[in-house]
Amino acid sequence: MLKITQGKKFKILILILAFVLIFGTHLKFSPDNNDLWLHLVSGKVISESNSVPKTDVLTFTKQGEEWSVHEWLYQSTGYFIYKHFGLTGLLVIKSLFVCLCLALLFYLIKDSFYIGLFVTLLVSYGLTLFSDIRPHVLSWVFLIFTLILIKKNKEWFLPALILLWGNLHPLHLIGLVIIALYLGPKYLKTKNKKYLFVMILSVIAAALNPMGIKTFFVPFNIISPFITEWKPFSPAGLYFWIFGAFILLGILSFVKKRKLNISDAMLFILLTYLGYSSRRHVAQAFILLTPIIINNFQFRFKFLFERDLKKDIMFVVIIALLLFTGITYWGAFNTNFPWHKYPILETKIIEEHNIKGNIFNRYGFGSFLEFYLYPSNLVYIDARAETMGKELINEYVSLGTNKKEDIPKIIEKNNITIVIVAHDMNIGNYFLNHPDWKLINVNDEWASFVLNTEETKNVPEIDLSSSKYVQLD
């Protein structure tokens, strides 16, 4: 019979408490996760048609043009979960996957229990900014699992991992880079063909998805200047300096290291570059570089990793403080979705009055409106930046700056009967002052209008003179 000592029981209790904290910390909805609705509407289209669409069916601007659905497995599975368990079910599963990612990370750095747990908790807090109901959370698990398979010499499992990953999220391309960085030098050193076969099979597996070889070009099709998450952090922001401190710590871990692991060093350089180029990659850097940094320091400062009662007590105190801090700022299972951020009233009005026609919409509302109104109404633009293309996105941006004269042309050309515009686009007054349009909703962020027709005559109009929104622009 396996005997569990008092010390092990205490560590198990601390471990459980830590992961309960991690679970709760990530059990929150992001207020600006527009991609949530993009994935749900994509999953809805896939599920209802029993096929992966090749061309766009959701917008009137890109109808029939190519639509690359490279996350079809995540989207169809996510829609299934939503149908049976709602948004709360998706949130719980997301938080569980974050816990799985960090459990795998802890597995890699657990040589000193308290140091490993302390670092795992810090990484958990570092991931909170990026922890959305989106497929990149699954990629976090796959990234750390890729590293584990390589470190444990289980390379033959890598092609299967890439095959599954490539149908969930395009970050499997970084997985391929990791495989090349670690197995390439092994092959060159040992001439063992196993490493070469694994790399070749992994590349083939990466293309076994609806996109085929086009999957390798996904990173080059991203319209980064328009999308916030693809921009770097500003030096004026806290995260810029947190990531900088993390990278500095990593550099120090390599200094005077007796035997430099060239694969670790190349991965460190790559993720440092990616992290400073785009905030989206900071999470991957935290996850993948933490075990490398800890391993480097373990060789340099062995005394910190040796078992010692005083050290253990010190780390218990640190973890207790982290637990207290985390619980203080923890959302306490905050499963309330921020519906006020989305045009709920507008969708109800459109459905109740059976208003036909296309919708000119705010960029972030596109997928939400598609989810509730497709196929009865099509939208102008949505969050699929790759599908929308630079030309349409530039047209959308220019309407709010110097091309307001194009608004009537777009309205007439595209049979637009509903308009939902953000105040920062500065075009609300055009519709407010036009006799053919009536205001149906207005708040701090946006205003909505419908075209005056027979079918909209019973839609209540807002009297702006009695509202605090005297001017929209």
C-alpha positions in Angstrom: 0.0 0.0 0.0 1.3 3.4 -1.0 2.0 5.5 2.1 1.6 9.3 1.8 3.7 11.2 4.3 2.4 14.3 6.1 4.7 16.5 4.0 3.3 15.1 0.7 -0.3 15.6 2.0 0.5 19.2 2.7 2.0 19.7 -0.9 -1.0 18.1 -2.5 -3.3 20.4 -0.5 -1.2 23.4 -1.6 -1.3 22.2 -5.2 -5.1 21.8 -5.1 -5.5 25.3 -3.7 -3.2 26.8 -6.3 -5.1 25.3 -9.2 -8.5 26.2 -7.7 -7.1 29.8 -7.7 -5.9 29.4 -11.3 -9.3 28.1 -12.4 -11.2 30.9 -10.8 -8.7 33.6 -12.0 -9.5 32.6 -15.6 -13.2 32.1 -15.1 -14.1 35.4 -16.6 -15.5 36.7 -19.9 -13.4 39.2 -21.8 -15.4 42.3 -22.5 -14.0 42.7 -26.0 -13.8 39.2 -27.3 -15.4 39.7 -30.7 -13.8 36.5 -31.9 -16.1 34.5 -29.6 -19.1 35.2 -31.9 -16.9 34.7 -35.0 -16.2 31.1 -33.9 -19.7 30.4 -32.8 -21.3 31.6 -36.1 -18.6 29.7 -38.1 -19.5 26.6 -36.0 -23.2 27.2 -36.6 -22.7 27.4 -40.4 -20.5 24.2 -40.4 -23.0 22.3 -38.2 -26.1 23.3 -40.2 -24.6 22.6 -43.6 -22.6 19.5 -42.5 -19.6 20.8 -44.4 -16.8 23.3 -44.1 -17.6 26.3 -46.2 -15.1 27.4 -48.9 -16.6 30.8 -49.8 -18.2 33.5 -47.7 -21.9 33.4 -47.0 -22.1 35.9 -44.1 -21.4 39.3 -45.5 -22.9 41.1 -48.5 -19.5 42.7 -49.3 -17.6 39.4 -49.7 -20.4 37.1 -50.7 -18.9 34.2 -52.7 -15.3 35.1 -52.1 -12.8 32.7 -50.5 -13.3 32.0 -46.8 -10.5 30.0 -45.2 -12.0 28.1 -42.2 -8.8 26.9 -40.7 -10.2 26.4 -37.2 -13.2 24.3 -38.2 -12.8 21.6 -35.6 -12.6 24.1 -32.7 -15.6 26.1 -34.1 -17.9 23.1 -34.7 -17.0 21.6 -31.3 -17.5 25.0 -29.6 -20.9 25.5 -31.2 -21.9 22.0 -30.0 -20.9 22.9 -26.4 -22.7 26.3 -26.7 -25.9 24.6 -27.8 -25.9 22.2 -24.9 -24.2 24.2 -22.1 -24.3 27.8 -23.2 -21.6 30.5 -22.8 -21.0 29.3 -19.2 -20.1 25.9 -20.5 -17.6 27.4 -22.9 -16.1 29.5 -20.1 -15.6 26.6 -17.8 -14.0 24.5 -20.4 -11.7 27.4 -21.3 -10.6 27.7 -17.7 -10.0 24.0 -17.5 -7.7 24.1 -20.5 -5.7 27.0 -18.9 -5.4 24.8 -15.8 -4.2 21.9 -18.0 -1.6 24.1 -19.7 -0.3 25.3 -16.4 -0.3 21.7 -15.0 1.9 20.6 -17.9 4.1 23.6 -17.3 4.4 22.7 -13.6 5.2 19.1 -14.6 8.3 20.5 -16.5 9.6 22.7 -13.7 8.6 20.7 -10.6 12.1 19.7 -9.5 11.7 22.1 -6.7 8.0 21.9 -5.7 7.6 25.4 -4.2 9.7 27.2 -6.8 7.8 25.4 -9.6 4.4 26.3 -8.1 5.4 29.8 -7.4 6.5 30.3 -11.0 3.3 28.5 -12.3 1.2 31.0 -10.4 3.1 33.9 -11.8 2.7 32.6 -15.3 -1.0 32.2 -14.6 -1.3 35.9 -13.8 0.7 36.7 -16.9 -1.8 34.8 -19.0 -4.9 36.6 -17.7 -4.8 39.3 -20.3 -4.8 36.7 -23.1 -7.2 34.2 -21.6 -10.3 34.4 -23.9 -12.7 31.8 -25.2 -10.7 31.3 -28.3 -8.7 28.4 -29.8 -5.3 29.9 -28.9 -5.9 28.6 -25.4 -5.9 25.1 -26.8 -2.7 26.0 -28.6 -1.1 26.8 -25.2 -1.7 23.2 -24.2 -0.3 21.9 -27.5 2.8 24.1 -27.3 3.8 22.9 -23.8 2.9 19.3 -24.8 5.1 19.5 -27.8 8.0 20.6 -25.6 7.3 17.7 -23.2 7.2 15.1 -26.0 10.6 16.4 -27.2 12.2 16.5 -23.8 10.9 13.0 -23.0 12.1 11.6 -26.4 8.5 10.7 -27.5 9.0 12.2 -30.9 6.9 9.7 -32.8 3.7 11.3 -31.3 4.5 14.7 -32.7 3.0 14.2 -36.2 -0.4 13.1 -34.7 -0.3 16.1 -32.4 0.3 18.4 -35.3 -2.5 16.8 -37.3 -5.1 17.4 -34.6 -3.7 20.9 -33.7 -3.7 22.0 -37.4 -7.5 21.6 -37.5 -8.0 23.5 -34.3 -5.8 26.6 -34.7 -3.0 27.8 -37.0 -0.5 28.2 -34.2 0.5 24.7 -35.0 3.0 26.4 -37.3 5.0 27.5 -34.3 4.8 23.8 -33.2 6.5 22.9 -36.5 9.2 25.5 -35.8 9.8 24.1 -32.3 10.1 20.6 -33.8 12.6 21.8 -36.3 14.6 23.7 -33.7 15.0 20.7 -31.5 15.0 17.7 -33.8 17.0 19.4 -36.6 20.2 19.7 -34.5 19.7 16.1 -33.1 19.5 14.8 -36.7 22.6 16.7 -37.8 24.5 15.5 -34.7 23.4 11.8 -34.7 22.3 11.2 -38.3 19.4 9.3 -36.8 16.7 9.2 -39.6 14.0 9.0 -37.0 14.3 12.7 -36.4 14.2 13.5 -40.1 11.1 11.3 -40.6 9.3 12.9 -37.7 10.0 16.4 -39.1 8.8 15.4 -42.6 5.7 13.7 -41.2 4.9 16.7 -39.1 5.0 19.0 -42.1 2.7 16.7 -44.0 0.3 16.5 -41.0 0.3 20.3 -40.8 -1.3 20.5 -44.3 -4.0 17.9 -43.6 -6.8 20.3 -43.0 -9.3 22.1 -45.2 -6.8 24.8 -46.2 -4.1 22.3 -47.4 -0.8 23.9 -48.1 -2.3 27.3 -47.8 -2.1 26.8 -44.1 1.6 27.7 -44.3 0.8 31.2 -45.6 -1.7 32.1 -42.9 0.9 34.3 -40.9 1.5 36.3 -44.1 -2.2 37.1 -44.6 -2.8 38.8 -41.3 -3.8 42.4 -41.5 -1.8 43.4 -38.5 -2.0 47.2 -38.6 -5.8 47.1 -38.0 -6.0 44.4 -35.3 -4.9 45.5 -31.8 -3.7 42.0 -30.7 -1.2 41.9 -33.6 0.3 45.2 -32.6 3.2 45.4 -30.0 2.6 46.6 -26.5 3.3 50.3 -26.0 6.2 51.3 -23.7 3.6 53.4 -21.8 1.8 50.2 -20.8 2.6 47.9 -17.8 2.8 44.7 -19.9 5.6 46.1 -22.0 7.8 46.3 -18.9 6.6 43.0 -17.4 7.6 41.2 -20.7 10.8 43.2 -20.7 11.7 42.0 -17.2 10.8 38.4 -18.2 13.2 38.6 -21.2 15.9 40.2 -19.1 15.6 37.4 -16.6 15.9 34.9 -19.5 19.0 36.6 -20.8 20.6 36.4 -17.4 19.8 32.7 -17.2 21.9 32.1 -20.3 24.9 34.2 -19.1 27.9 32.0 -18.2 25.9 28.8 -18.7 28.5 26.0 -19.0 26.8 24.2 -21.8 24.6 26.3 -24.1 21.6 24.4 -25.5 21.5 25.9 -29.1 17.8 24.9 -29.5 16.8 26.6 -26.3 18.7 29.7 -27.3 17.2 29.9 -30.8 13.7 29.4 -29.4 14.4 32.2 -26.9 15.5 34.6 -29.6 12.5 33.7 -31.8 9.9 34.2 -29.1 11.6 37.4 -27.9 11.2 38.8 -31.4 7.6 37.6 -31.8 6.7 38.9 -28.3 8.0 42.4 -29.1 6.5 42.3 -32.6 3.0 41.4 -31.5 1.3 41.2 -28.1 -0.5 38.1 -29.2 2.7 36.1 -28.9 3.6 37.2 -25.4 1.5 34.4 -23.9 3.4 31.8 -26.0 6.7 33.3 -24.8 5.6 33.1 -21.2 4.6 29.4 -21.6 7.5 28.1 -23.6 10.4 30.2 -22.2 9.6 29.7 -18.5 10.8 26.0 -18.4 14.0 27.0 -20.3 14.7 29.9 -17.9 14.0 27.8 -14.8 16.3 25.0 -16.1 19.1 27.5 -16.8 18.9 28.9 -13.3 18.7 25.4 -11.8 22.2 24.7 -13.1 23.5 28.0 -11.9 21.9 28.2 -8.5 21.5 24.6 -7.3 21.2 25.7 -3.7 17.9 27.3 -4.5 16.5 24.0 -5.7 17.8 21.8 -3.0 15.3 20.7 -0.3 15.5 22.7 2.8 12.9 23.3 5.5 13.6 27.0 5.8 13.3 27.4 2.0 10.1 25.4 2.0 8.6 27.6 4.8 9.6 30.7 2.8 7.8 29.5 -0.3 4.7 28.5 1.7 4.6 32.1 2.8 5.0 33.4 -0.8 2.3 31.1 -2.1 0.0 32.1 0.7 0.5 35.7 -0.3 -0.2 34.9 -3.9 -3.3 33.0 -2.9 -4.5 35.9 -0.8 -3.8 38.4 -3.6 -5.4 36.2 -6.2 -8.5 35.6 -4.2 -8.7 39.4 -3.5 -8.8 40.2 -7.2 -10.5 37.0 -8.2 -13.8 37.2 -10.0 -15.3 34.6 -7.7 -16.7 32.5 -10.6 -17.8 35.5 -12.5 -19.9 33.9 -15.3 -21.9 37.0 -16.2 -21.5 37.8 -19.9 -21.1 41.5 -20.8 -24.2 41.7 -23.0 -24.3 45.5 -22.7 -21.3 45.5 -25.1 -23.4 44.1 -27.9 -26.5 45.3 -29.9 -29.0 43.1 -28.2 -31.9 45.6 -28.6 -31.2 46.0 -32.3 -31.3 42.2 -33.0 -34.6 42.0 -31.1 -36.1 44.9 -33.1 -34.9 43.4 -36.4 -36.4 40.0 -35.5 -39.7 41.3 -34.1 -40.4 43.5 -37.0 -39.0 41.1 -39.6 -36.8 43.9 -41.1 -35.2 42.7 -44.3 -32.1 44.0 -46.0 -28.4 44.4 -45.3 -26.7 45.8 -42.2 -24.0 48.5 -42.2 -22.3 47.7 -38.9 -19.6 48.5 -36.5 -16.6 46.2 -37.1 -16.8 44.5 -33.7 -20.5 43.7 -34.0 -20.4 41.8 -37.3 -20.0 38.3 -36.0 -22.5 38.9 -33.2 -25.2 40.1 -35.7 -24.4 37.2 -38.0 -24.9 34.6 -35.2 -28.4 35.9 -34.4 -29.6 37.2 -37.8 -28.0 35.1 -40.5 -29.3 34.1 -43.1 -32.1 36.7 -42.9 -29.7 39.6 -42.8 -26.1 40.0 -44.0 -23.6 42.4 -42.6 -21.1 44.8 -44.1 -18.0 43.6 -42.2 -17.0 41.2 -39.5 -14.0 40.1 -37.5 -12.5 37.8 -40.2 -9.8 40.2 -41.2 -8.2 37.8 -43.5 -11.5 37.2 -45.4 -12.5 40.9 -45.3 -9.2 42.0 -46.9 -7.3 45.3 -46.8 -9.5 47.0 -49.3 -12.8 46.6 -47.4 -11.2 47.4 -44.1 -9.6 50.6 -45.5 -13.0 51.6 -46.9 -14.6 51.0 -43.5 -11.9 53.1 -41.7 -12.0 55.9 -44.4 -15.8 56.4 -43.9 -15.1 57.8 -40.5 -12.4 60.1 -41.6 -12.3 61.7 -45.0 -14.8 59.9 -47.2 -18.2 60.6 -45.7 -19.5 61.5 -49.2 -19.2 57.7 -50.0 -21.9 56.8 -47.5 -24.9 57.4 -49.8 -23.2 55.3 -52.5 -22.6 52.4 -50.2 -26.2 52.5 -48.8 -27.8 52.6 -52.2 -25.5 50.1 -53.8 -25.9 47.4 -51.1 -29.6 47.6 -50.1 -28.7 48.7 -46.6 -31.8 49.1 -44.3 -30.1 48.9 -40.9 -27.2 51.0 -39.7 -25.2 50.5 -36.4 -22.3 52.9 -36.1 -19.8 53.7 -33.4 -19.6 57.3 -32.3 -15.9 57.4 -33.0 -16.7 56.9 -36.8 -18.2 60.4 -36.8 -21.0 59.6 -39.3 -24.0 59.3 -36.9 -25.2 62.8 -37.8 -25.5 61.9 -41.4 -28.3 59.4 -40.6 -29.7 61.5 -37.8 -30.3 64.5 -40.1 -31.5 62.4 -43.0 -35.3 62.1 -43.4 -35.1 58.6 -44.7 -33.6 57.2 -41.5 -34.9 57.0 -37.9 -32.9 56.5 -34.7 -33.9 53.3 -32.8 -31.2 53.1 -30.2 -28.3 55.2 -28.8 -25.9 54.8 -25.9 -22.4 55.8 -24.9 -20.7 53.8 -27.7 -23.0 53.5 -30.7 -26.2 54.6 -32.4 -28.6 52.6 -34.6 -30.9 53.5 -37.4 -33.4 51.9 -39.7 -34.6 53.0 -43.1 -38.1 54.4 -43.1 -40.2 51.9 -44.9 -43.6 50.3 -44.6 -42.2 47.4 -42.5 -40.4 49.8 -40.1 -43.2 52.3 -39.6 -44.1 50.7 -36.3 -40.5 50.6 -35.0 -40.3 53.1 -32.1 -38.1 56.1 -32.8 -36.0 57.8 -30.2 -36.5 61.5 -29.6 -32.9 62.7 -29.4 -34.0 66.1 -28.0 -35.1 64.4 -24.8 -31.9 62.3 -24.6 -28.5 63.2 -23.2 -27.1 62.4 -26.7 -27.8 65.7 -28.3 -24.9 65.3 -30.7 -23.8 61.9 -32.0 -20.5 62.9 -33.5 
